[in-house]
């Protein structure tokens, strides 16, 4: 703890950050301990078992240090930046809720259980001073900026407690019996060396496989903690650098028998709320941990439980206020649902499970929300948008009656499976009208990409138009998307079409020509366009380009003589 606090506190880009051994991997390590002792086949003493478990913890911390460094070295921590804000808010709100629950146990010795609130009635008198103490700290933190305000409140509360004890004639032993003070810790050091001879290597090697889960939880937790700290403290840091620092700090910590350590969200925030910052917080934390492990552990028994628990409650209420209550005014209903889901799962199942469910809920919310954004940027009928081809008056008049049979849909953005659902519904609605289109053009000019499910949706659209007798055309299809059309197929067909054009103008021209053909309008020689006649005379596009390069465009007024011989 001392090494972690100093190395991270003095080197991190976070101001006043606290890094200590974490408890998230403890549940898995507890399972390892139970697994090591449950069989009863090993004949080991308690000292051997304890020493072996310490070695397992040290190995997990050492491997975790290497893993942290590798994540930072290869810049894999960028994945944490993709954690959605509602998940971060839910993570911090859940942290606050767990701190609130934990504070009840610290103040009263009774575990907080939503299903058994009646168990708290006998200890209400122990809880009320702590609740009042936490509220005073919370209000003072918002009203005053002086760094000495909170320490003064803490010292004053302890002094007031002992003043009340003296005035009431209550002894310290009676206060301990009544639950106002902790039991004495004893006079020994909390830091004791282990004997290599007590290591039972069969236990160590037999449980190493379970360390994978510990490491996965540690990596996920540290990335979440750093992301949460960045939001809570309002500071942007290089996450990869922080990961490398954790790698360096956990190596010596491993040889001290420490659990995997990393940034502590609640204590780092406490330091900021107490107006602490810079290296001072790290030095104070390190000195406190060192004193607790050596000579000062018994002094904790003189601090009233309502002060210790009230500090924890103060931190928890701060988290709930910042990330739950204030979010009600700032975030959408969908985001608030995600936060509520995370809180519920954390309460009922576990912390990591709550974050995982929150991520899933956010993804579902994103899919539902994004699917409501139409992939169709613009919709035009043939009457609203026509090709640039110059046609004879008779053809123009005929097309005025036929152009409503053309529907041009300009698509945009990244098209995924949910987008095509909306596209299919829109096309079906157009085809169900009294005067449905006979030609459908999909313009991909502003489409950035498609996923496989979107291609399958387009294959369904292709099948739908074929069943309705509607001609489907594509235009402005980028090369990567065109390759997807040709490479991917499904049991019910593929998304490729034969009628694919370079531009929407060319697609409109083809549709207009097809409408004229269907109407029986033949293009007589005196009604043919210049381009049509030129293409018929020349053998290739190259020849046409050469011919057109020597031509000049001359604009004339009606009735003006062009040439006289």
C-alpha positions as CSV (number, residue, x, y, z in Angstrom):
1,X,0.0,0.0,0.0
2,X,2.8,2.4,0.9
3,X,4.6,1.7,-2.4
4,X,1.5,2.0,-4.5
5,X,0.4,5.3,-2.8
6,X,3.8,6.9,-3.3
7,X,4.6,5.7,-6.9
8,X,1.2,6.5,-8.3
9,X,0.5,9.5,-6.2
10,X,3.8,11.2,-7.1
11,X,3.9,10.1,-10.8
12,X,0.3,10.1,-12.0
13,X,-1.1,13.0,-14.1
14,X,-4.1,12.9,-11.8
15,X,-3.7,15.6,-9.1
16,X,-4.0,14.1,-5.6
17,X,-4.8,10.6,-6.8
18,X,-4.8,7.7,-4.3
19,X,-3.7,4.2,-5.3
20,X,-4.0,1.3,-2.9
21,X,-4.6,-2.5,-3.0
22,X,-8.1,-3.1,-4.3
23,X,-10.8,-5.4,-3.1
24,X,-12.5,-6.3,-6.5
25,X,-10.2,-9.4,-7.0
26,X,-10.7,-10.5,-3.4
27,X,-13.9,-12.5,-4.1
28,X,-12.1,-14.6,-6.7
29,X,-9.1,-15.0,-4.3
30,X,-11.6,-16.1,-1.6
31,X,-12.9,-18.8,-3.9
32,X,-9.3,-19.9,-4.5
33,X,-8.8,-20.1,-0.7
34,X,-11.9,-22.2,-0.3
35,X,-10.9,-24.4,-3.2
36,X,-7.5,-24.9,-1.6
37,X,-9.0,-26.0,1.8
38,X,-12.3,-27.6,0.9
39,X,-10.9,-31.0,-0.2
40,X,-9.2,-31.7,3.1
41,X,-6.7,-34.0,1.4
42,X,-3.8,-31.7,2.2
43,X,-2.3,-32.0,5.7
44,X,-1.1,-28.4,6.2
45,X,-0.9,-26.1,9.2
46,X,-2.7,-22.8,9.4
47,X,0.6,-21.0,9.0
48,X,1.4,-23.1,5.8
49,X,-2.0,-22.3,4.4
50,X,-1.7,-18.6,5.1
51,X,1.8,-18.4,3.7
52,X,0.7,-20.3,0.5
53,X,-2.2,-18.0,0.0
54,X,0.1,-14.9,0.4
55,X,2.3,-16.4,-2.3
56,X,-0.7,-16.9,-4.6
57,X,-1.6,-13.2,-4.0
58,X,1.9,-12.1,-4.7
59,X,2.0,-14.1,-8.0
60,X,-1.3,-12.6,-9.1
61,X,0.0,-9.1,-8.3
62,X,3.2,-9.7,-10.2
63,X,1.5,-11.1,-13.2
64,X,-1.0,-8.3,-13.0
65,X,1.8,-5.8,-13.0
66,X,3.2,-7.3,-16.2
67,X,-0.3,-7.3,-17.8
68,X,-0.9,-3.6,-16.8
69,X,2.5,-2.6,-18.4
70,X,1.7,-4.5,-21.6
71,X,-1.7,-2.9,-21.9
72,X,0.0,0.5,-21.6
73,X,3.0,-0.4,-23.8
74,X,0.8,-1.5,-26.7
75,X,-1.7,1.4,-26.1
76,X,-4.7,-1.0,-25.5
77,X,-6.1,1.3,-22.9
78,X,-7.8,3.3,-25.6
79,X,-10.7,0.8,-25.3
80,X,-11.7,2.5,-22.0
81,X,-12.5,5.6,-24.0
82,X,-15.3,3.8,-25.7
83,X,-17.1,3.2,-22.4
84,X,-20.4,5.1,-22.7
85,X,-21.0,8.0,-20.3
86,X,-24.2,6.4,-18.7
87,X,-22.1,3.3,-17.8
88,X,-19.4,5.5,-16.2
89,X,-22.2,7.4,-14.3
90,X,-23.8,4.1,-13.3
91,X,-20.4,2.7,-12.2
92,X,-19.8,5.8,-10.0
93,X,-23.3,5.8,-8.7
94,X,-23.0,2.1,-7.8
95,X,-19.8,2.9,-6.0
96,X,-21.6,5.5,-4.0
97,X,-24.4,3.1,-3.1
98,X,-21.9,0.4,-1.9
99,X,-20.1,3.0,0.2
100,X,-23.4,4.1,1.7
101,X,-24.2,0.4,2.6
102,X,-20.7,-0.1,3.9
103,X,-20.9,3.0,6.1
104,X,-23.9,1.4,8.0
105,X,-21.7,-1.6,8.9
106,X,-18.8,0.6,10.0
107,X,-21.1,2.8,12.2
108,X,-23.2,0.1,13.8
109,X,-21.7,-3.3,13.1
110,X,-24.9,-4.4,11.4
111,X,-24.9,-5.2,7.7
112,X,-27.2,-3.1,5.5
113,X,-29.8,-5.3,3.7
114,X,-32.7,-3.8,1.7
115,X,-34.7,-7.0,2.4
116,X,-34.2,-6.7,6.2
117,X,-34.4,-3.0,7.1
118,X,-35.9,-3.9,10.4
119,X,-32.5,-5.1,11.7
120,X,-31.4,-1.5,11.7
121,X,-34.0,-0.3,14.3
122,X,-31.9,-1.3,17.4
123,X,-28.9,0.6,16.1
124,X,-30.6,3.8,14.9
125,X,-28.9,5.8,17.8
126,X,-25.5,4.7,16.4
127,X,-26.4,5.7,12.9
128,X,-27.9,9.2,13.4
129,X,-24.7,10.9,14.5
130,X,-22.8,9.4,11.5
131,X,-25.6,10.5,9.1
132,X,-25.5,14.1,10.6
133,X,-21.7,14.1,10.5
134,X,-21.8,13.1,6.8
135,X,-24.4,15.7,5.9
136,X,-22.4,18.4,7.6
137,X,-19.3,17.4,5.7
138,X,-21.3,17.4,2.4
139,X,-22.8,20.8,3.0
140,X,-19.5,22.3,4.2
141,X,-17.7,21.0,1.2
142,X,-20.1,22.9,-1.1
143,X,-20.1,26.1,1.0
144,X,-16.4,26.5,1.9
145,X,-13.2,26.3,-0.2
146,X,-10.8,26.4,2.7
147,X,-8.7,23.2,2.9
148,X,-8.8,23.2,6.8
149,X,-12.6,23.2,7.1
150,X,-13.1,19.4,6.8
151,X,-10.2,18.4,9.0
152,X,-11.5,20.9,11.6
153,X,-15.0,19.3,11.5
154,X,-13.4,15.8,11.9
155,X,-11.2,16.8,14.8
156,X,-14.1,18.8,16.4
157,X,-16.4,15.8,16.1
158,X,-14.0,13.5,17.8
159,X,-13.4,16.1,20.5
160,X,-17.1,16.6,21.0
161,X,-17.6,12.8,21.3
162,X,-15.1,12.5,24.1
163,X,-16.5,15.6,25.8
164,X,-19.9,13.9,25.9
165,X,-18.3,10.7,27.3
166,X,-16.7,12.7,30.0
167,X,-19.7,14.7,30.9
168,X,-21.9,11.6,31.0
169,X,-19.4,9.6,33.0
170,X,-19.2,6.8,30.4
171,X,-16.0,4.9,30.3
172,X,-14.2,3.9,27.1
173,X,-14.9,0.2,27.8
174,X,-18.6,1.0,28.0
175,X,-18.4,3.0,24.8
176,X,-16.9,0.0,23.1
177,X,-19.5,-2.3,24.5
178,X,-22.3,0.0,23.3
179,X,-20.8,0.1,19.8
180,X,-19.5,3.7,19.8
181,X,-15.9,2.6,19.5
182,X,-14.0,-0.2,17.7
183,X,-12.5,-3.1,19.6
184,X,-8.7,-2.5,20.3
185,X,-6.5,-3.9,17.6
186,X,-3.7,-5.2,19.9
187,X,-0.2,-4.0,20.1
188,X,1.5,-6.1,17.4
189,X,2.6,-5.0,13.9
190,X,0.2,-5.7,11.0
191,X,3.2,-6.2,8.8
192,X,4.9,-9.6,9.6
193,X,7.4,-11.5,7.5
194,X,6.6,-14.9,6.1
195,X,8.8,-18.0,6.3
196,X,9.7,-19.6,2.9
197,X,9.7,-23.0,4.7
198,X,5.9,-22.6,5.3
199,X,5.0,-22.5,1.6
200,X,3.0,-25.5,0.4
201,X,3.8,-25.5,-3.3
202,X,1.1,-28.0,-4.2
203,X,-1.5,-25.4,-3.1
204,X,0.2,-22.7,-5.1
205,X,0.6,-24.6,-8.3
206,X,-2.9,-26.1,-8.0
207,X,-4.6,-22.7,-7.8
208,X,-2.6,-20.7,-10.3
209,X,-5.1,-21.5,-13.1
210,X,-7.7,-19.5,-11.2
211,X,-5.6,-16.4,-11.4
212,X,-6.8,-15.7,-14.9
213,X,-10.2,-14.5,-13.6
214,X,-8.5,-12.3,-11.0
215,X,-6.4,-10.6,-13.8
216,X,-9.4,-10.1,-16.1
217,X,-11.4,-8.4,-13.3
218,X,-8.3,-6.3,-12.4
219,X,-7.8,-5.0,-15.9
220,X,-11.5,-4.2,-16.4
221,X,-11.7,-2.5,-13.0
222,X,-8.6,-0.4,-13.4
223,X,-9.7,0.9,-16.8
224,X,-13.2,1.7,-15.4
225,X,-11.6,3.4,-12.4
226,X,-9.3,5.6,-14.5
227,X,-12.2,6.5,-16.8
228,X,-14.4,7.2,-13.8
229,X,-11.7,9.3,-12.1
230,X,-11.2,11.3,-15.3
231,X,-14.9,12.2,-15.2
232,X,-15.2,12.7,-11.5
233,X,-12.1,14.9,-11.3
234,X,-12.6,16.6,-14.6
235,X,-9.1,15.8,-15.8
236,X,-7.9,14.2,-19.0
237,X,-4.9,11.9,-18.7
238,X,-2.9,9.5,-20.8
239,X,-4.5,6.2,-19.8
240,X,-1.7,4.1,-21.3
241,X,0.9,6.0,-19.2
242,X,-1.2,5.4,-16.1
243,X,-1.2,1.7,-16.9
244,X,2.5,1.5,-17.3
245,X,2.9,3.3,-14.0
246,X,0.7,0.7,-12.4
247,X,2.9,-2.0,-13.9
248,X,6.0,-0.5,-12.3
249,X,4.3,0.1,-8.9
250,X,2.8,-3.4,-8.6
251,X,6.1,-5.2,-9.0
252,X,7.6,-4.2,-5.6
253,X,4.1,-4.4,-4.1
254,X,3.9,-8.0,-5.2
255,X,7.0,-8.9,-3.2
256,X,5.4,-7.3,-0.1
257,X,2.4,-9.7,-0.4
258,X,0.0,-7.0,-1.6
259,X,-3.2,-7.5,-3.6
260,X,-3.2,-5.9,-7.0
261,X,-3.4,-2.2,-6.6
262,X,-4.6,0.7,-8.7
263,X,-6.4,4.0,-8.6
264,X,-8.9,4.3,-5.8
265,X,-11.9,6.3,-7.0
266,X,-13.5,7.0,-3.6
267,X,-10.4,8.1,-1.7
268,X,-9.1,10.1,-4.6
269,X,-12.4,12.0,-4.7
270,X,-12.3,12.4,-0.9
271,X,-9.0,14.1,-1.2
272,X,-10.4,16.5,-3.8
273,X,-13.5,17.2,-1.7
274,X,-11.2,18.0,1.3
275,X,-9.4,20.5,-1.0
276,X,-6.3,18.3,-1.0
277,X,-4.1,18.0,-4.1
278,X,-0.7,17.4,-5.6
279,X,1.8,15.1,-3.9
280,X,0.6,16.0,-0.4
281,X,-2.3,13.5,-0.5
282,X,0.0,10.6,-1.7
283,X,2.6,11.3,1.1
284,X,-0.2,11.5,3.8
285,X,-1.8,8.3,2.6
286,X,1.6,6.5,2.5
287,X,2.6,7.7,6.0
288,X,-0.8,6.7,7.4
289,X,-0.6,3.2,5.8
290,X,3.0,2.7,7.1
291,X,2.0,3.8,10.6
292,X,-1.0,1.5,10.6
293,X,1.2,-1.4,9.6
294,X,3.9,-0.7,12.2
295,X,3.0,1.2,15.4
296,X,-0.3,3.2,15.0
297,X,-2.9,0.5,14.5
298,X,-4.2,0.6,18.1
299,X,-4.9,4.4,17.6
300,X,-7.7,3.6,15.3
301,X,-9.7,2.2,18.2
302,X,-9.9,5.7,19.7
303,X,-11.7,7.2,16.6
304,X,-15.5,7.0,17.1
305,X,-17.3,4.7,14.7
306,X,-19.7,7.3,13.6
307,X,-16.7,9.4,12.4
308,X,-15.2,6.5,10.5
309,X,-18.6,5.5,9.1
310,X,-19.6,9.1,8.5
311,X,-16.6,9.6,6.3
312,X,-17.5,6.6,4.2
313,X,-21.1,7.8,4.1
314,X,-19.9,11.3,3.1
315,X,-18.0,9.9,0.1
316,X,-20.9,7.7,-0.9
317,X,-23.5,10.5,-0.7
318,X,-21.2,12.6,-2.8
319,X,-21.0,10.0,-5.5
320,X,-24.8,9.5,-5.5
321,X,-25.4,13.3,-5.6
322,X,-23.0,13.8,-8.5
323,X,-23.8,10.8,-10.6
324,X,-27.4,9.9,-9.8
325,X,-29.4,12.8,-8.5
326,X,-27.8,15.4,-10.7
327,X,-28.0,13.1,-13.7
328,X,-31.8,13.1,-13.3
329,X,-31.8,16.7,-14.5
330,X,-29.1,16.3,-17.1
331,X,-29.5,13.0,-18.9
332,X,-32.2,11.5,-21.0
333,X,-34.7,8.9,-19.7
334,X,-32.9,6.1,-21.6
335,X,-29.6,7.0,-19.9
336,X,-31.2,7.1,-16.5
337,X,-32.7,3.7,-17.1
338,X,-29.1,2.4,-17.8
339,X,-27.9,3.9,-14.5
340,X,-30.8,2.4,-12.6
341,X,-30.2,-1.0,-14.2
342,X,-26.5,-0.9,-13.2
343,X,-27.5,0.0,-9.6
344,X,-30.1,-2.8,-9.4
345,X,-27.7,-5.4,-10.8
346,X,-24.8,-4.3,-8.5
347,X,-27.2,-4.6,-5.5
348,X,-28.6,-7.9,-6.5
349,X,-25.7,-9.7,-8.2
350,X,-22.3,-8.0,-8.2
351,X,-20.2,-5.0,-9.3
352,X,-18.6,-6.3,-12.5
353,X,-21.9,-7.9,-13.5
354,X,-23.6,-4.5,-13.1
355,X,-21.2,-2.8,-15.3
356,X,-21.4,-5.6,-17.9
357,X,-25.3,-5.4,-17.9
358,X,-25.0,-1.6,-18.2
359,X,-22.8,-1.9,-21.3
360,X,-25.3,-4.3,-22.9
361,X,-28.2,-2.0,-22.0
362,X,-26.3,1.0,-23.5
363,X,-25.7,-0.9,-26.7
364,X,-29.3,-1.9,-26.9
365,X,-30.4,1.7,-26.3
366,X,-28.0,2.9,-29.0
367,X,-29.3,0.4,-31.5
368,X,-32.9,1.3,-30.7
369,X,-32.2,5.1,-30.8
370,X,-30.0,5.0,-34.0
371,X,-32.5,2.8,-35.8
372,X,-35.0,5.6,-35.4
373,X,-32.7,7.8,-37.4
374,X,-33.8,7.2,-41.0
375,X,-31.0,6.0,-43.3
376,X,-32.8,7.9,-46.1
377,X,-31.4,11.4,-46.2
378,X,-33.6,12.6,-49.1
379,X,-36.5,11.1,-51.0
380,X,-37.4,12.3,-54.5
381,X,-40.0,11.3,-57.1
382,X,-39.3,11.6,-60.8
383,X,-41.4,14.8,-60.9
384,X,-39.1,16.5,-58.4
385,X,-35.8,15.3,-59.8
386,X,-35.1,14.5,-63.4
387,X,-32.1,13.7,-65.5
388,X,-30.1,16.4,-67.4
389,X,-30.7,14.7,-70.8
390,X,-32.3,17.1,-73.3
391,X,-35.4,15.5,-74.8
392,X,-37.8,16.5,-77.5
393,X,-41.0,18.3,-76.5
394,X,-43.2,15.3,-77.2
395,X,-41.0,13.1,-74.9
396,X,-41.0,15.7,-72.2
397,X,-44.8,15.9,-72.3
398,X,-45.0,12.1,-72.1
399,X,-42.6,11.9,-69.2
400,X,-44.5,14.5,-67.2
401,X,-47.3,11.9,-66.9
402,X,-44.9,9.0,-66.2
403,X,-42.2,10.4,-63.9
404,X,-44.2,9.7,-60.7
405,X,-43.2,6.0,-61.3
406,X,-39.6,6.8,-60.3
407,X,-38.6,7.0,-56.6
408,X,-35.0,8.1,-55.7
409,X,-33.8,7.5,-52.2
410,X,-30.5,9.1,-51.2
411,X,-29.0,7.0,-48.3
412,X,-26.4,8.3,-45.9
413,X,-24.2,7.2,-43.0
414,X,-23.2,3.8,-41.9
415,X,-26.0,1.3,-42.7
416,X,-26.5,-1.5,-40.2
417,X,-29.1,-4.1,-39.6
418,X,-31.4,-1.8,-37.6
419,X,-31.2,0.9,-40.4
420,X,-32.4,-1.5,-43.0
421,X,-35.5,-2.3,-40.9
422,X,-36.6,1.3,-41.2
423,X,-35.6,1.4,-44.9
424,X,-37.7,-1.7,-45.6
425,X,-40.7,-0.2,-43.8
426,X,-40.4,3.0,-45.8
427,X,-40.2,1.3,-49.1
428,X,-43.1,-1.0,-48.2
429,X,-45.2,2.1,-47.4
430,X,-44.3,3.6,-50.8
431,X,-45.2,0.4,-52.6
432,X,-48.5,0.1,-50.8
433,X,-49.7,3.5,-52.0
434,X,-52.5,3.8,-54.7
435,X,-49.9,4.9,-57.3
436,X,-46.8,3.0,-56.4
437,X,-43.4,3.6,-58.1
438,X,-42.3,1.2,-60.8
439,X,-38.6,2.2,-60.5
440,X,-36.6,2.4,-57.2
441,X,-33.2,4.0,-57.2
442,X,-30.9,3.7,-54.1
443,X,-28.2,6.3,-54.1
444,X,-25.1,5.3,-52.1
445,X,-23.1,8.4,-52.6
446,X,-23.1,9.4,-48.9
447,X,-23.0,5.9,-47.5
448,X,-19.8,5.2,-45.5
449,X,-20.2,1.5,-45.1
450,X,-22.5,-1.5,-44.4
451,X,-22.4,-4.5,-42.2
452,X,-23.4,-8.0,-43.1
453,X,-26.9,-7.7,-41.6
454,X,-27.5,-4.6,-43.6
455,X,-26.5,-6.5,-46.8
456,X,-29.0,-9.1,-45.8
457,X,-31.6,-6.4,-45.4
458,X,-30.9,-5.1,-48.9
459,X,-31.2,-8.6,-50.2
460,X,-34.7,-8.7,-48.7
461,X,-35.4,-5.3,-50.3
462,X,-34.3,-6.7,-53.6
463,X,-36.6,-9.7,-53.2
464,X,-39.5,-7.4,-52.2
465,X,-39.1,-5.2,-55.3
466,X,-38.9,-8.2,-57.5
467,X,-42.1,-9.6,-56.1
468,X,-43.9,-6.3,-56.7
469,X,-42.5,-5.9,-60.2
470,X,-40.5,-2.9,-59.3
471,X,-37.1,-2.2,-61.1
472,X,-34.3,-1.8,-58.5
473,X,-31.3,0.3,-59.4
474,X,-28.2,1.3,-57.5
475,X,-26.0,4.4,-58.1
476,X,-22.8,6.0,-56.8
477,X,-21.7,2.8,-55.1
478,X,-18.1,3.0,-53.7
479,X,-15.7,0.3,-54.6
480,X,-15.5,-1.3,-51.1
481,X,-19.3,-1.5,-50.9
482,X,-19.5,-2.8,-54.4
483,X,-17.1,-5.6,-53.4
484,X,-19.4,-6.5,-50.4
485,X,-22.3,-6.8,-52.8
486,X,-20.5,-9.2,-55.0
487,X,-18.7,-11.2,-52.3
488,X,-21.5,-11.8,-49.7
489,X,-24.6,-13.9,-50.4
490,X,-27.3,-15.5,-48.2
491,X,-29.7,-18.4,-48.5
492,X,-32.4,-16.1,-49.7
493,X,-30.2,-14.4,-52.3
494,X,-27.7,-11.5,-52.4
495,X,-27.9,-7.7,-52.5
496,X,-26.3,-7.1,-55.9
497,X,-28.3,-5.8,-58.8
498,X,-27.4,-5.6,-62.5
499,X,-28.6,-2.0,-62.9
500,X,-25.8,-0.1,-61.2
501,X,-24.8,3.4,-62.4
502,X,-22.0,5.8,-61.6
503,X,-24.4,8.7,-60.7
504,X,-28.0,9.4,-59.9
505,X,-28.3,11.3,-63.2
506,X,-27.4,8.2,-65.2
507,X,-29.8,6.1,-63.2
508,X,-32.6,8.7,-63.7
509,X,-31.9,8.8,-67.5
510,X,-32.2,5.0,-67.7
511,X,-35.5,5.1,-65.8
512,X,-36.9,7.8,-68.1
513,X,-35.8,5.8,-71.2
514,X,-37.5,2.7,-69.7
515,X,-40.7,4.6,-68.9
516,X,-40.8,5.8,-72.5
517,X,-40.2,2.3,-73.9
518,X,-43.0,0.9,-71.7
519,X,-45.3,3.7,-72.9
520,X,-44.6,2.7,-76.5
521,X,-42.8,6.0,-77.3
522,X,-40.2,5.2,-79.9
523,X,-37.4,7.7,-80.5
524,X,-37.7,8.7,-84.1
525,X,-34.5,10.0,-85.8
526,X,-35.7,13.6,-85.6
527,X,-36.3,13.2,-81.9
528,X,-33.1,11.6,-80.9
529,X,-30.8,13.5,-78.6
530,X,-27.3,14.6,-79.8
531,X,-25.6,12.2,-77.4
532,X,-27.8,9.3,-78.5
533,X,-26.9,9.8,-82.1
534,X,-23.3,10.4,-81.4
535,X,-23.0,7.2,-79.4
536,X,-24.6,5.2,-82.2
537,X,-22.2,6.6,-84.8
538,X,-18.9,6.1,-82.8
539,X,-17.5,2.8,-81.7
540,X,-16.1,3.7,-78.2
541,X,-16.2,6.3,-75.5
542,X,-12.7,7.3,-76.3
543,X,-13.7,8.2,-79.8
544,X,-16.6,10.2,-78.5
545,X,-14.4,12.1,-76.1
546,X,-12.0,13.0,-78.9
547,X,-14.9,14.1,-81.1
548,X,-16.4,16.3,-78.3
549,X,-13.1,17.9,-77.5
550,X,-13.1,19.7,-80.9
551,X,-16.6,21.0,-80.5
552,X,-17.7,24.4,-79.1
553,X,-20.9,25.2,-77.4
554,X,-22.8,28.2,-78.9
555,X,-25.9,29.6,-77.3
556,X,-28.4,31.1,-79.7
557,X,-31.7,32.8,-79.4
558,X,-34.9,31.3,-81.0
559,X,-35.1,32.3,-84.7
560,X,-31.4,33.3,-84.9
561,X,-29.6,32.1,-88.0
562,X,-26.8,29.6,-87.1
563,X,-25.2,29.3,-90.5
564,X,-25.9,30.7,-94.0
565,X,-24.4,29.3,-97.2
